[in-house]
Amino acid sequence: MIRYLALDEADRMLDMGFEPQIKKTVDQMDMPPPGKLTDFSNADVAVDQYHLFAEDIQLMKDMGMDAYRFSIAWSQIFPNGSGEINQAGVDHYNNLINALLAKGIEPYVTLYHWDLPQALVDKYNGWLYRQIM
């Protein structure tokens, strides 16, 4: 199912000339049908930093890297966009930062990287309503 943007004029934050260019959410982007890739792979897991960060950091160290930029996913800390904190998410990022520092790699953190929690997308239609501020 494709969800299109539908905003009341009073709630629009964008000027009157705006025409949405992307009308699908990320999870609805066109993906090859199952079985169409020769190795039958898919994009369900692209980068598994959550489970493999220690190995990744060792590879960085072995390559001589001294800095690493990563994003803290809002939805990993606040799954519902606000309210109760997901302690497992906080622990993961603490472990990641501590492991980087232990290997002499300076962490550079991006706090927002286009990862608005789905609960806020559903509630406020993304960034298009003033209430999300």
C-alpha positions in Angstrom: 0.0 0.0 0.0 1.4 3.4 -0.9 0.6 6.3 1.4 0.5 9.7 -0.3 0.9 13.0 1.4 -2.5 14.6 2.2 -2.3 17.9 4.2 -4.9 20.4 5.2 -4.0 23.8 3.9 -3.9 25.2 7.5 -1.4 22.5 8.6 1.0 22.8 5.7 4.5 24.0 6.7 5.6 24.2 3.1 4.9 27.0 0.6 1.9 26.7 -1.7 4.2 25.7 -4.7 5.5 22.5 -3.1 4.8 19.3 -5.0 6.0 16.1 -3.2 8.7 14.4 -5.2 8.8 11.2 -3.0 5.4 9.7 -2.4 6.5 6.4 -0.8 7.9 5.7 2.6 11.3 4.1 2.8 9.9 0.6 3.5 7.9 0.9 0.4 10.7 1.6 -2.1 10.8 -0.6 -5.1 12.6 -3.8 -4.3 13.4 -6.7 -6.6 10.8 -9.5 -6.2 12.0 -12.5 -4.2 14.2 -14.8 -6.2 15.1 -12.3 -8.9 18.7 -11.8 -7.6 21.0 -14.6 -8.7 22.2 -15.3 -5.1 18.7 -14.9 -3.6 20.0 -12.1 -1.3 17.8 -9.2 -0.2 18.3 -6.0 1.7 16.7 -7.1 5.0 20.1 -6.7 6.7 22.5 -4.4 5.0 24.9 -3.4 7.8 24.7 -5.2 11.1 26.5 -2.7 13.3 24.4 -3.7 16.3 25.9 -7.2 16.4 29.2 -6.7 14.6 30.5 -3.4 16.0 33.4 -5.0 17.9 34.7 -6.7 14.7 34.1 -3.5 12.7 36.1 -1.5 15.1 39.0 -3.9 15.0 39.0 -3.7 11.2 39.1 0.1 11.5 42.0 -0.1 13.9 43.8 -2.5 11.6 43.3 -0.1 8.7 44.8 2.7 10.8 41.6 4.8 11.1 41.6 7.3 14.0 38.0 8.6 13.7 34.6 7.1 12.9 31.3 9.0 12.2 28.1 7.2 13.0 24.5 8.1 13.6 22.5 7.5 16.8 19.1 6.3 15.5 16.4 8.2 17.2 14.1 5.2 17.1 16.7 3.0 18.9 16.6 5.4 21.9 12.9 6.5 21.8 11.0 3.7 19.8 7.8 5.8 20.1 9.5 9.0 19.2 9.4 10.3 22.8 8.5 9.0 26.3 10.1 5.8 27.6 13.8 5.3 26.9 14.9 2.0 25.3 17.8 1.2 27.7 19.1 -1.5 25.3 19.6 1.2 22.6 21.4 3.5 25.1 23.6 0.6 26.2 24.5 -0.2 22.6 25.7 3.3 21.8 27.6 3.5 25.1 29.3 0.2 24.2 30.1 1.4 20.7 31.6 4.6 21.9 33.6 2.9 24.7 34.9 0.3 22.2 36.0 3.0 19.8 37.8 5.0 22.5 39.5 1.8 23.7 41.0 1.3 20.2 42.1 5.0 19.9 39.3 5.8 17.5 37.5 9.1 18.0 33.8 8.9 17.7 31.9 11.6 15.8 28.2 11.4 16.4 25.3 12.5 14.1 22.2 13.0 16.2 19.7 13.1 13.3 20.2 11.3 10.1 16.7 11.1 8.5 15.5 8.5 10.9 12.2 9.9 12.2 10.6 7.1 14.2 7.7 5.5 12.4 5.3 6.3 15.3 5.9 10.0 14.7 5.6 9.6 10.9 2.2 7.9 11.5 1.1 10.4 14.2 2.2 13.7 12.5 2.7 12.6 8.8 6.4 13.2 9.2 7.9 16.7 9.4 5.0 18.2 7.5 2.8 19.2 10.5 3.7 21.9 13.1 2.8 19.6 16.0 6.0 17.6 15.5 8.1 20.5 16.6 
